[in-house]
Protein backbone atom coordinates (compact mmCIF):
# COMPACT_ATOMS: atom_id res chain seq x y z
CA UNK A 1 0.00 0.00 0.00
CA UNK A 2 1.61 3.29 -1.11
CA UNK A 3 1.70 6.53 0.84
CA UNK A 4 -1.25 8.10 -1.02
CA UNK A 5 -3.52 5.17 -0.22
CA UNK A 6 -2.44 5.20 3.41
CA UNK A 7 -3.20 8.94 3.61
CA UNK A 8 -6.66 8.44 2.08
CA UNK A 9 -7.38 5.53 4.44
CA UNK A 10 -6.36 7.53 7.52
CA UNK A 11 -8.42 10.51 6.36
CA UNK A 12 -11.50 8.32 5.87
CA UNK A 13 -11.15 6.72 9.30
CA UNK A 14 -10.76 10.17 10.89
CA UNK A 15 -13.82 11.47 9.01
CA UNK A 16 -15.96 8.49 10.08
CA UNK A 17 -14.94 8.81 13.74
CA UNK A 18 -15.07 12.61 13.82
CA UNK A 19 -18.60 12.95 15.35
CA UNK A 20 -17.72 10.35 17.98
CA UNK A 21 -15.04 12.57 19.49
CA UNK A 22 -16.35 16.02 18.52
CA UNK A 23 -19.80 16.73 19.93
CA UNK A 24 -19.91 20.51 19.42
CA UNK A 25 -22.92 21.17 17.15
CA UNK A 26 -21.33 24.26 15.59
CA UNK A 27 -18.21 22.29 14.60
CA UNK A 28 -20.41 19.55 13.11
CA UNK A 29 -22.37 22.24 11.25
CA UNK A 30 -19.19 23.68 9.72
CA UNK A 31 -17.99 20.20 8.78
CA UNK A 32 -21.27 19.51 6.97
CA UNK A 33 -20.87 22.75 5.01
CA UNK A 34 -17.30 21.76 4.14
CA UNK A 35 -18.62 18.45 2.79
CA UNK A 36 -21.27 20.19 0.68
CA UNK A 37 -18.78 22.68 -0.71
CA UNK A 38 -16.32 19.86 -1.40
CA UNK A 39 -18.79 18.49 -3.94
CA UNK A 40 -18.96 21.90 -5.63
CA UNK A 41 -15.16 22.22 -5.62
CA UNK A 42 -14.76 18.75 -7.14
CA UNK A 43 -17.20 19.66 -9.91
CA UNK A 44 -15.28 22.86 -10.72
CA UNK A 45 -11.98 20.97 -10.59
CA UNK A 46 -13.18 18.54 -13.25
CA UNK A 47 -13.97 21.46 -15.53
CA UNK A 48 -11.18 23.91 -14.66
CA UNK A 49 -8.40 21.71 -13.31
CA UNK A 50 -8.60 18.86 -15.81
CA UNK A 51 -10.47 20.26 -18.83
CA UNK A 52 -9.03 23.78 -18.59
CA UNK A 53 -12.43 25.51 -18.92
CA UNK A 54 -13.18 28.31 -16.46
CA UNK A 55 -16.76 28.67 -15.24
CA UNK A 56 -17.86 31.61 -13.10
CA UNK A 57 -21.48 30.57 -13.08
CA UNK A 58 -21.57 27.31 -11.16
CA UNK A 59 -23.98 29.00 -8.78
CA UNK A 60 -26.55 28.45 -11.54
CA UNK A 61 -26.19 24.67 -11.28
CA UNK A 62 -26.07 24.82 -7.48
CA UNK A 63 -29.24 26.91 -7.34
CA UNK A 64 -31.12 24.81 -9.87
CA UNK A 65 -30.25 21.66 -7.93
CA UNK A 66 -31.40 23.28 -4.69
CA UNK A 67 -34.67 24.65 -6.07
CA UNK A 68 -35.55 21.54 -8.09
CA UNK A 69 -35.01 19.28 -5.10
CA UNK A 70 -36.92 21.56 -2.74
CA UNK A 71 -39.86 22.11 -5.12
CA UNK A 72 -40.25 18.39 -5.83
CA UNK A 73 -40.59 17.77 -2.10
CA UNK A 74 -42.75 20.80 -1.28
CA UNK A 75 -45.06 20.88 -4.31
CA UNK A 76 -45.34 17.16 -5.09
CA UNK A 77 -44.88 15.83 -1.54
CA UNK A 78 -42.20 13.42 -2.71
CA UNK A 79 -39.42 12.21 -0.37
CA UNK A 80 -36.03 13.86 -0.07
CA UNK A 81 -34.36 11.00 -1.96
CA UNK A 82 -36.41 11.74 -5.08
CA UNK A 83 -35.48 15.42 -4.79
CA UNK A 84 -31.81 14.48 -4.59
CA UNK A 85 -32.20 12.65 -7.91
CA UNK A 86 -34.23 15.36 -9.61
CA UNK A 87 -31.88 18.18 -8.52
CA UNK A 88 -28.77 16.81 -10.26
CA UNK A 89 -30.85 15.84 -13.31
CA UNK A 90 -32.14 19.39 -13.80
CA UNK A 91 -28.67 20.83 -13.16
CA UNK A 92 -27.17 18.39 -15.67
CA UNK A 93 -29.81 19.36 -18.24
CA UNK A 94 -28.96 23.04 -17.72
CA UNK A 95 -25.27 22.17 -18.07
CA UNK A 96 -26.01 20.44 -21.38
CA UNK A 97 -27.82 23.51 -22.72
CA UNK A 98 -25.04 25.85 -21.58
CA UNK A 99 -22.34 23.61 -23.05
CA UNK A 100 -24.15 23.30 -26.37
CA UNK A 101 -24.52 27.07 -26.61
CA UNK A 102 -21.07 28.15 -25.41
CA UNK A 103 -18.50 25.47 -26.16
CA UNK A 104 -18.55 26.06 -29.90
CA UNK A 105 -16.65 29.26 -29.12
CA UNK A 106 -14.93 28.43 -25.79
CA UNK A 107 -12.76 30.75 -23.73
CA UNK A 108 -14.29 34.03 -22.65
CA UNK A 109 -17.63 33.20 -24.29
CA UNK A 110 -18.10 30.20 -22.02
CA UNK A 111 -17.22 32.30 -18.94
CA UNK A 112 -19.61 35.09 -19.93
CA UNK A 113 -22.46 32.70 -20.66
CA UNK A 114 -22.11 30.87 -17.35
CA UNK A 115 -22.17 34.18 -15.45
CA UNK A 116 -25.19 35.34 -17.47
CA UNK A 117 -27.15 32.13 -16.84
CA UNK A 118 -26.62 32.42 -13.08
CA UNK A 119 -27.73 36.06 -13.05
CA UNK A 120 -30.78 35.33 -15.20
CA UNK A 121 -31.82 32.48 -12.92
CA UNK A 122 -31.39 34.76 -9.91
CA UNK A 123 -33.85 37.19 -11.49
CA UNK A 124 -36.23 34.32 -12.26
CA UNK A 125 -36.05 33.23 -8.63
CA UNK A 126 -36.80 36.76 -7.45
CA UNK A 127 -39.72 37.38 -9.81
CA UNK A 128 -41.47 34.01 -10.26
CA UNK A 129 -43.20 34.46 -6.92
CA UNK A 130 -45.90 31.84 -7.46
CA UNK A 131 -43.26 29.11 -7.77
CA UNK A 132 -40.25 30.30 -5.77
CA UNK A 133 -41.94 32.75 -3.34
CA UNK A 134 -39.50 35.37 -4.59
CA UNK A 135 -37.19 37.00 -2.06
CA UNK A 136 -39.06 35.30 0.81
CA UNK A 137 -37.66 31.98 -0.37
CA UNK A 138 -38.78 28.41 0.19
CA UNK A 139 -39.07 27.31 3.81
CA UNK A 140 -39.62 24.05 5.68
CA UNK A 141 -37.83 21.94 3.06
CA UNK A 142 -38.29 18.40 4.38
CA UNK A 143 -35.66 15.84 5.26
CA UNK A 144 -35.96 12.08 5.36
CA UNK A 145 -36.72 10.03 8.44
CA UNK A 146 -35.91 6.32 8.17
CA UNK A 147 -37.77 4.11 10.67
CA UNK A 148 -35.81 1.18 12.05
CA UNK A 149 -38.15 -1.17 13.89
CA UNK A 150 -35.84 -2.38 16.66
CA UNK A 151 -33.43 0.55 16.87
CA UNK A 152 -35.64 3.62 16.45
CA UNK A 153 -35.34 6.10 13.60
CA UNK A 154 -32.62 7.83 11.61
CA UNK A 155 -33.67 11.46 11.46
CA UNK A 156 -31.67 13.41 8.89
CA UNK A 157 -32.97 16.58 10.49
CA UNK A 158 -30.32 15.92 13.13
CA UNK A 159 -26.76 17.00 12.44
CA UNK A 160 -24.88 13.74 12.97
CA UNK A 161 -27.03 11.61 10.59
CA UNK A 162 -26.81 14.39 7.99
CA UNK A 163 -23.05 14.57 8.53
CA UNK A 164 -22.74 10.92 7.51
CA UNK A 165 -25.01 11.49 4.51
CA UNK A 166 -22.83 14.36 3.30
CA UNK A 167 -19.67 12.36 4.04
CA UNK A 168 -20.97 9.48 1.91
CA UNK A 169 -21.82 11.92 -0.90
CA UNK A 170 -18.35 13.52 -0.73
CA UNK A 171 -16.63 10.12 -0.82
CA UNK A 172 -18.80 9.06 -3.76
CA UNK A 173 -18.01 12.23 -5.74
CA UNK A 174 -14.29 12.06 -4.91
CA UNK A 175 -14.24 8.44 -6.10
CA UNK A 176 -16.12 9.49 -9.25
CA UNK A 177 -13.55 12.22 -9.91
CA UNK A 178 -10.73 9.70 -9.52
CA UNK A 179 -12.47 7.21 -11.80
CA UNK A 180 -13.12 9.82 -14.49
CA UNK A 181 -9.53 11.10 -14.45
CA UNK A 182 -8.14 7.55 -14.73
CA UNK A 183 -10.51 6.66 -17.58
CA UNK A 184 -10.24 7.32 -21.31
CA UNK A 185 -12.56 10.31 -20.78
CA UNK A 186 -10.11 11.75 -18.27
CA UNK A 187 -7.17 11.27 -20.60
CA UNK A 188 -9.17 12.96 -23.33
CA UNK A 189 -10.03 16.07 -21.31
CA UNK A 190 -6.42 16.42 -20.11
CA UNK A 191 -5.16 16.15 -23.68
CA UNK A 192 -7.68 18.81 -24.73
CA UNK A 193 -6.44 21.07 -21.95
CA UNK A 194 -2.83 20.64 -23.04
CA UNK A 195 -3.29 20.91 -26.80
CA UNK A 196 -6.75 20.65 -28.30
CA UNK A 197 -5.58 20.69 -31.93
CA UNK A 198 -3.20 17.82 -31.28
CA UNK A 199 -5.91 15.91 -29.40
CA UNK A 200 -8.33 16.26 -32.29
CA UNK A 201 -5.64 15.14 -34.73
CA UNK A 202 -5.63 11.72 -33.01
CA UNK A 203 -9.40 11.37 -33.17
CA UNK A 204 -10.63 13.03 -29.94
CA UNK A 205 -13.80 15.07 -30.50
CA UNK A 206 -13.03 18.01 -28.21
CA UNK A 207 -16.49 19.55 -28.39
CA UNK A 208 -18.29 16.31 -27.53
CA UNK A 209 -15.90 15.44 -24.69
CA UNK A 210 -16.24 18.90 -23.12
CA UNK A 211 -20.04 18.76 -23.34
CA UNK A 212 -19.95 15.48 -21.40
CA UNK A 213 -17.64 16.87 -18.70
CA UNK A 214 -19.76 20.03 -18.32
CA UNK A 215 -22.88 17.89 -17.80
CA UNK A 216 -21.08 15.76 -15.18
CA UNK A 217 -19.72 18.87 -13.45
CA UNK A 218 -23.14 20.54 -13.44
CA UNK A 219 -24.83 17.42 -12.07
CA UNK A 220 -22.37 17.15 -9.17
CA UNK A 221 -22.92 20.82 -8.36
CA UNK A 222 -26.68 20.28 -8.51
CA UNK A 223 -26.28 17.39 -6.07
CA UNK A 224 -24.42 19.69 -3.66
CA UNK A 225 -27.22 22.26 -4.03
CA UNK A 226 -29.79 19.60 -3.18
CA UNK A 227 -27.84 18.58 -0.07
CA UNK A 228 -27.60 22.23 0.96
CA UNK A 229 -31.33 22.89 0.52
CA UNK A 230 -32.40 19.96 2.66
CA UNK A 231 -29.80 20.73 5.29
CA UNK A 232 -30.65 24.39 5.90
CA UNK A 233 -34.38 23.83 5.13
CA UNK A 234 -34.51 27.25 3.47
CA UNK A 235 -33.35 28.67 0.15
CA UNK A 236 -33.83 31.99 -1.61
CA UNK A 237 -32.44 33.49 -4.85
CA UNK A 238 -29.21 34.19 -2.99
CA UNK A 239 -28.11 30.64 -3.90
CA UNK A 240 -27.42 32.01 -7.40
CA UNK A 241 -25.00 34.65 -6.05
CA UNK A 242 -21.89 35.37 -8.11
CA UNK A 243 -19.72 35.23 -4.98
CA UNK A 244 -20.55 31.55 -4.55
CA UNK A 245 -19.21 30.72 -8.03
CA UNK A 246 -16.04 32.72 -7.38
CA UNK A 247 -15.57 31.01 -4.02
CA UNK A 248 -15.76 27.56 -5.64
CA UNK A 249 -13.12 28.61 -8.17
CA UNK A 250 -10.93 29.91 -5.34
CA UNK A 251 -11.30 26.59 -3.50
CA UNK A 252 -9.96 24.80 -6.56
CA UNK A 253 -7.16 27.25 -7.40
CA UNK A 254 -6.20 27.81 -3.76
CA UNK A 255 -6.21 24.11 -2.92
CA UNK A 256 -4.53 22.97 -6.13
CA UNK A 257 -6.34 22.60 -9.43
CA UNK A 258 -5.94 19.44 -11.44
CA UNK A 259 -5.21 17.35 -8.34
CA UNK A 260 -7.30 14.81 -6.46
CA UNK A 261 -6.96 16.35 -2.98
CA UNK A 262 -6.67 20.03 -3.93
CA UNK A 263 -10.43 20.75 -4.03
CA UNK A 264 -10.90 19.05 -0.65
CA UNK A 265 -8.12 21.10 0.94
CA UNK A 266 -9.50 24.25 -0.68
CA UNK A 267 -13.05 23.53 0.51
CA UNK A 268 -11.81 23.06 4.08
CA UNK A 269 -9.71 26.23 4.16
CA UNK A 270 -12.02 28.56 2.26
CA UNK A 271 -15.00 27.51 4.37
CA UNK A 272 -13.17 27.94 7.67
CA UNK A 273 -11.10 31.08 6.95
CA UNK A 274 -14.15 33.44 6.74
CA UNK A 275 -15.33 32.01 10.07
CA UNK A 276 -11.94 32.46 11.71
CA UNK A 277 -11.84 36.05 10.45
CA UNK A 278 -15.01 37.02 12.32
CA UNK A 279 -12.67 38.37 14.99
CA UNK A 280 -11.74 41.09 12.49
CA UNK A 281 -15.26 42.53 12.60
CA UNK A 282 -16.16 44.80 9.68
CA UNK A 283 -12.71 44.27 8.13
CA UNK A 284 -13.32 40.53 7.77
CA UNK A 285 -13.90 40.44 4.02
CA UNK A 286 -11.05 42.87 3.35
CA UNK A 287 -8.65 40.57 5.23
CA UNK A 288 -10.13 37.58 3.39
CA UNK A 289 -9.47 39.32 0.07
CA UNK A 290 -5.84 39.95 1.07
CA UNK A 291 -5.42 36.26 1.94
CA UNK A 292 -6.82 35.30 -1.47
CA UNK A 293 -4.45 37.70 -3.23
CA UNK A 294 -1.50 36.33 -1.24
CA UNK A 295 -2.35 32.74 -2.20
CA UNK A 296 -2.79 33.59 -5.88
CA UNK A 297 0.53 35.48 -6.06
CA UNK A 298 2.77 33.36 -3.83
CA UNK A 299 1.11 29.94 -4.17
CA UNK A 300 0.02 29.86 -7.83
CA UNK A 301 -0.04 26.05 -7.89
CA UNK A 302 -2.14 25.86 -4.74
CA UNK A 303 -1.65 25.40 -1.03
CA UNK A 304 -1.37 21.62 -1.32
CA UNK A 305 1.59 21.84 -3.72
CA UNK A 306 3.29 24.60 -1.71
CA UNK A 307 3.11 22.51 1.47
CA UNK A 308 3.93 19.05 0.10
CA UNK A 309 6.71 20.06 -2.32
CA UNK A 310 9.21 21.12 0.39
CA UNK A 311 8.35 17.96 2.38
CA UNK A 312 9.03 15.81 -0.67
CA UNK A 313 12.46 17.43 -1.11
CA UNK A 314 13.39 16.94 2.54
N, C-alpha and C positions, 0 to 999 in steps of 0.2 A: 504494500500500500504506500503510494508516494505521499509527499508532504501536502500537496493540494487536497487530496482525498481525506487525509487525517484532519486538516483544518476544517473542511466542510463537515466532517463527522462530529468534531468537537463543537462547532457552531450549532449544529442541529440539536445535539444533546442539551447544550446550554439554553437554546430557545425553547425546547420542550419543558425543561425544568424551571424556567424563569418564573412562572406564576407561583410555583411551589415555595420559592424562597423570597420572592418580592410580593408583598400583599398590598402595597400602597396603590389605591385605585387610580390616582393621577398618573403614576408611573406606568401602570397597565394601559391607561388611556393613551398616553404618548406612544407606547410601543405598538398599539393597534394602528394608530395613525401612520407610524413608520412602515408597518406592513402594507397598508393600503397604498401609500406613496411609493413603496418599492415596486409594486406592480406597474404604476405609471412610469417610473424611471426605467424599468426593464423594457417597456414598450417603446419609449423614446430611444433607448440604447439600440434596439434592433434597427430602428430607422436611421438614426444619426450616427451611432458608433460603428455599425456594420455596413449599412447601405450608403452612408454618407449624405443622407437627405435631411436637411434641417426643417423641423416643423415647429412653428410658434403658435399653433392652434390646437394642441392636444386637449385643451380645456373643452373643446367642442365634443370630442369623443367621450370625455369624462362626464360632461353634463348630460349628454344624450343617454349614456348608460344609466346614470343616476335617475333621470326623469322617467325613462322607459320602464325601469324596474319598479320605481315607486308607483307609477300610474297603473301598471298591470295589477299591482297588489291593492291599490286603493279603489280603482274604478271597476275592476273585474273580480275583486275579492279572491284572487289567486294567491297561493302561498309564495313565500319569499324565494323558494328555490326556482319557481317558474320565472320570477322577476330577474333572478340572477342568470338565467338563460337568455331571456328576451333582451336585457340590457346590452350584453356584448353583441348580440345579433344585430340590433339596431345601430350600434356604434360601428360594427364591421361594415354594414350596408352604407353608412355615411362615408366611411373610409374608402369604400369602393368608388363611390360617386366622386369624391374629392380626387382620388388618384386618377380616375379616368379623365377628369377635366384638366388636371394640372400637370401630370407627369409627361405629357407630350412635349412640354416646354422646359420643365425642371427648374432648378436653381431658384432664383428670386421669385418666379411666378408661383412655385409651389408654396413658398413661405408666405407670400401675400395672400394666396387663396385660403390657406389654413387659418390665418389670422382673421380674414374676412368672414369665413364660415362661423367661427366662434363668436364674433361680434354680432352677426346676423341672428344666430340662435339665442344669444343673450337678449336681443330685442324681442324676439318671438316669445321667449319666456316671460318677459316683462309685460307684453301686450295681449297675449292670448289668455286672458284672465279666466275664461270659462274652463279651460283645461289645466292651466298651471297655477291659477290663483295669483298670477302676477307677482308683484314685489312681496306679497304676504307669504308666498311659498307654500309648499306642500308639507303638512304636519302629520304626526301620528303614523308614520310609515311603519308597517308591521314587521316584526321579526318572527322567526320560526320557533316553535316550542315542540320538542320531540318527547312524547311520553314513553317512559320505560317502566313497564309494569312493576317489576320488583325493586327497582332502584329509585324511581321518582321521575323527574323530567329534566331534560336539558333545555334550559331557557337561554336562547341567544340574545335576549335582552340584558343578560348579565355580562359583565366585562370578560370574565375568564373564559366562558364558552366561546364568546365571539373572538377572543384572542386566538384560540386554537383554530377557529374557522379561518381567520385571516392568515395565520401561520401556514395552514395547509394550502391556502390559495397562493401564498408567496412561494412556497416550495414548488408547487405545481408549475407556476409561471417561470421560475428560475430554471427548473428542469426542462421546460419547453424551450427556453432561450438556448440552453446548452445543446439540446437536440437539434434545433434549427441550425445553429452555427456549425455543428459537426456534420450536417447533412449536405447533400448536393445543392440544396437551396441556399444554405449558408455560404458555401464556396462560391456560388454564383453572385450573391449580393456583395461579397467582399471583393470579387474580381471586378464588379461594376464600379465599386467605390474607387478602386485603384486605377483602373483604366477601362472605361466603358467601351471605347472603340475596339480595343484589343479583345475584350470579352465577347463582343458581338461577332468578331471575326472568327471565333471558334464555336459559334452556334448558340450563344446565350442570348435570349431575347430580353434585353434590358428592361424594356417597358413592361412586359408581362411579369417578370420577376419582381419588379418594384411595386406593381399593383398588388401582388400577393402579399408582400411584406408590409405594405401600408394597411391592408385589410387585417392582417394578424396583429399589427401594432395597435390599430384602432380598437379591435375587439378586446385586447388585454386592458387597454385604458378604460373601455366601457365596463369591463368586469370590476375594475377598481372603483369606478363611479357607483356601481351598484352596491358594492360592499360599503362604501361611504354613506350612501343614502340610508341603508338599513341600520347602520350603526348610529348615526346621529339622529335618525328619525325625523329629520327636517332638511329640506333643500329649497333654495330659491335661485333666481337667475345668477346669483353670485358665483355659482359653480362653473360658469362660462368665463370667469374673469381671466384677463390676459396675464396677470401676475402668476396664476397657477401654471400656465403653459411655460412661462419663463423659468419658474422655479423647478419644473421637471427637467428642463434643459440644463439648468445649473447643477442639479443632482447628478446628471450623467457626465457633464464636462468636469465638474468639481471632483467627483468620485473617480472617474477614469473611463472615458468613452471607449467602446470597442473591447471591453473586458467583461469577464463574467461577474466579478465581485464589485466592480466600480459603481454600478447603479445602486447596489445595496449599501455600500459605504456612503455614497452621496445622499441617499434617502435618510439614513440615520443622522448624518451631520446636519443637513439642511432642514431637517425637521426640528432637531434639538437646538441648534444655534439661535433661532429667533426666540425660543423660550428662555434660554440662558441669558439673552440680552435684555430681558424685561427689567433687569436691574438698572439699565441705562435710561429708563423712562422714555421721554419723548424723543430722545436721540437714538432709540433702538434701531430703527430702520436705516438711519444714516450709518451707524456702526456696522450693521449687516451689509450694507452696500460696499463699505470699505473692505470688509472681509472678502466679499465676492471679487472685488477688483484685485486684491492681493493674490487670491488663488489663481485667477486667470493669468496674471502677469508672471508670478513666480512659480506656479505649479501648472504649466500649460497642459501637461499630460495627466493631470489629476492627482489628488491626494494619495491615492493608493500607490501609484507609481513612485511618487516623491518619498514615500515612507519605506516601501519595500526595496527600492533600488539600492540605497546605501546599506541596508541589511544584507542584501545579496552579495555585495562587494566585500563585506566584512569577513 
